[in-house]
Amino acid sequence: MTAAFRLDLAGLEPGPAQVWGGVRLVPLLRAAPVEGLRLHAELYRDGYGSVVTGPRTTYTSYIPHGFVADWGADAGQRGPAAAYGTQLRGGQGGQEAVAGMPLSVHRRMARREAKHRLRFLPLHLALEGLLSLHFGGPSIAWAEWSRQALRHGLSPRVEEAYLGADVRGLDDALRVFEVHPGQCGLALYVADALAAVFAVPHPADYRALHDTLLLDLYGELVYQYALFGAALPDYRPALGDPGSVPELRAAVAREERAWRAFHDGTMAAGLLDGEYRAQRVHRAGPFTLHRFLPAFRPRQENHIGEAITAADGRIAYLKTFRLSEAQVRRGHLLSRLAAHDWHFADTAADLGLTPAELAQRLRSAGVAHLLRQDLADAARRPPSGRGAGSAR
């Protein structure tokens, strides 16, 4: 069951940005923590993991860590909480790892482990939602679709991402970053393109989880921007020449307001102004865990993510992932096909394309295996006649 979802960072104020090379880190500050919820991390020694997400459906990825949410009036008091750091989960019985590539098997993306404790896999919850988008393939056996598409849908479906430790400059930027009092999150920019937003309910949680940003996954665009982007300029407030301490305070307050408006209204506008469809994953007392997908707008900023919202709608936890242009195109085409019950000609007309051009788009998007073989072969031939149209 999905519903319209709007990202609102109410209660999270952007603090002064810090720059390291091509990476800009903007702290997100809370005047007061979200009461009744705490987060801490579990580190998985093996890294590679597999999660059974449905009948004959498995999600496999590099899963180096998970988050545990503790809620209730005494959250953080029942055993280890984020303020005490992360935990390293060793092998069963203290056995040494065997040669080869070990694989951890996790039970569900989000699983309640105790009455007031929920374990979930950060970002993988959102990525699994992307991979399962129209995973079943054609819902009607139209003549254009291959037998494989009708029998197996999009299986297997693969998306690529980069580990944070591989994003150039991110390690150093996080190491030298000065964590602010009251900081409960971070907006990460690479070449001033918004790469990710991470928010937690409590400042102690953030201090313990700050370094886990290196264990997160990032899209191709973020990796390339970090690799080829130049050093960024720093934003410096224009205080003028105040003649007294009250005038200086007024100038600082004015610049802080201007920075917050510029950050939320310009730098993060692609995330905050987007349209999302959210799926409720788990309810944990007064808190609800969601994952969300964008509208897949071509040539625009698109993010997927997951959030925990409080009873009053405030975001207590947030983690986002910026999609690459190729991922957006795939999502857009699959969404338009599903909207037209996978009718090939109707979808092509909706996109302003000929059927041959739509076949070419599907081939370029990496899902040509859905097409009947003769259509897939025709899509490989150089186009003739009118040029390729533009997806709307």
C-alpha positions, 0 to 999 in steps of 0.5 A, spaced: 500 500 500 503 506 497 501 513 499 503 520 497 509 523 501 512 529 502 519 530 505 519 536 510 525 537 514 521 541 519 525 541 526 532 540 522 535 547 521 541 547 516 548 550 520 554 553 517 557 548 511 564 546 511 568 544 505 573 539 503 575 539 496 569 538 492 565 535 498 560 540 502 557 538 508 552 541 511 550 540 518 542 539 520 541 541 527 535 540 532 533 545 537 531 539 541 531 531 540 525 527 538 523 524 544 522 516 545 527 514 539 534 512 539 538 509 534 545 505 534 548 500 529 550 493 528 556 492 524 556 485 520 563 482 519 562 479 513 559 484 509 556 481 503 548 479 505 542 476 502 535 477 504 529 473 502 524 479 501 518 474 498 516 467 495 522 466 490 525 473 491 532 474 494 535 481 495 543 480 495 548 486 496 554 488 500 551 490 507 556 492 512 551 494 517 544 495 520 541 500 524 537 498 531 531 503 533 529 503 540 523 506 542 519 508 548 519 512 554 526 509 556 529 508 549 536 508 550 536 505 557 535 498 555 542 495 553 547 499 548 544 505 545 548 510 540 551 514 545 555 508 547 558 506 540 557 501 535 557 493 536 561 488 532 557 482 531 562 476 530 561 469 527 557 464 531 561 460 536 567 464 535 569 460 529 574 463 524 571 465 517 572 460 512 576 461 505 572 464 500 567 470 500 562 469 506 555 471 505 550 473 511 543 471 511 538 476 514 531 475 516 527 481 512 529 488 511 526 490 517 525 485 523 522 486 530 527 483 535 524 485 541 518 488 544 521 495 543 526 494 538 527 494 531 533 492 526 533 494 519 538 495 513 539 502 512 538 504 504 538 497 502 530 498 505 530 503 499 534 500 494 530 493 495 524 498 493 527 500 487 529 493 485 522 491 486 518 496 482 514 493 477 518 487 478 513 482 476 513 485 469 508 485 464 501 484 467 498 482 460 501 477 455 501 482 449 505 480 443 511 484 444 513 481 450 518 475 451 517 469 454 522 470 459 518 477 461 512 473 461 514 468 466 520 471 470 518 479 469 525 483 471 528 477 474 534 478 475 534 486 476 541 489 478 542 496 480 549 499 481 552 503 487 558 505 490 561 504 497 562 511 501 569 509 502 570 509 494 567 516 493 573 521 492 574 526 498 569 523 503 573 520 508 577 526 509 571 530 509 568 526 514 574 526 518 576 533 519 568 535 519 567 539 526 560 536 529 556 541 532 552 541 538 545 539 537 547 536 530 542 530 528 544 530 521 548 532 515 546 534 508 552 531 503 554 535 497 559 533 492 560 538 486 554 542 490 550 536 487 546 533 493 548 526 494 544 524 500 541 526 507 542 523 513 538 525 519 537 521 526 533 523 532 538 525 537 545 528 537 548 522 541 546 518 535 549 522 530 556 522 533 556 515 534 553 514 527 557 519 523 562 515 520 557 510 518 556 514 512 562 511 509 559 504 509 553 507 505 551 506 498 552 512 493 550 513 486 554 513 479 553 521 479 556 522 486 562 518 484 563 521 478 562 528 480 567 526 486 572 524 481 572 529 476 569 535 480 574 541 482 574 544 489 568 548 491 568 555 494 566 556 501 560 561 503 562 566 507 557 571 510 557 578 509 556 582 515 558 589 513 561 593 518 557 593 524 558 598 529 556 595 536 555 588 539 547 588 538 548 590 530 553 584 530 548 580 533 543 582 528 547 581 522 549 574 524 542 573 525 540 576 518 545 571 515 543 565 518 536 566 516 539 567 509 543 561 509 537 557 511 532 560 506 538 559 500 539 551 503 532 549 503 530 553 497 535 552 492 541 547 494 536 542 497 530 544 493 530 538 488 529 533 494 524 537 498 520 539 492 519 532 489 513 528 489 514 521 492 510 515 493 511 512 500 510 505 503 509 503 510 514 498 512 513 497 519 510 501 525 514 501 532 509 504 537 508 512 535 513 511 530 512 509 523 518 506 518 517 508 511 520 507 504 519 512 498 520 512 491 520 519 486 516 520 480 522 519 476 522 525 472 527 525 466 533 530 467 531 532 474 534 530 481 531 524 483 532 521 490 529 514 493 530 513 501 527 511 507 524 515 513 521 514 520 516 519 522 513 521 529 506 521 531 506 528 529 509 527 522 516 530 524 522 526 521 526 522 526 530 518 521 532 520 514 536 517 509 536 518 502 540 516 495 540 520 489 539 516 483 543 516 476 540 518 470 540 511 467 536 509 473 531 514 472 530 513 465 529 505 467 524 507 472 520 512 468 519 507 462 517 502 467 512 506 470 509 509 464 509 501 461 505 499 468 500 505 467 498 503 460 498 496 463 504 494 459 500 496 452 506 497 447 503 502 442 499 506 448 505 507 452 509 509 445 504 514 444 504 517 451 511 518 450 511 521 443 515 515 440 514 510 435 514 503 437 521 502 434 523 508 438 520 505 444 524 499 443 530 503 442 529 506 449 528 500 452 534 497 449 538 503 452 535 502 459 538 495 459 531 492 459 531 489 452 530 482 454 523 484 456 522 485 448 520 479 443 527 477 440 525 480 433 523 487 436 530 487 440 534 485 434 530 491 430 532 496 436 539 494 435 539 497 428 541 504 426 534 508 426 531 511 420 526 516 418 525 521 424 529 522 430 528 519 437 523 523 441 523 526 448 520 522 454 515 526 457 
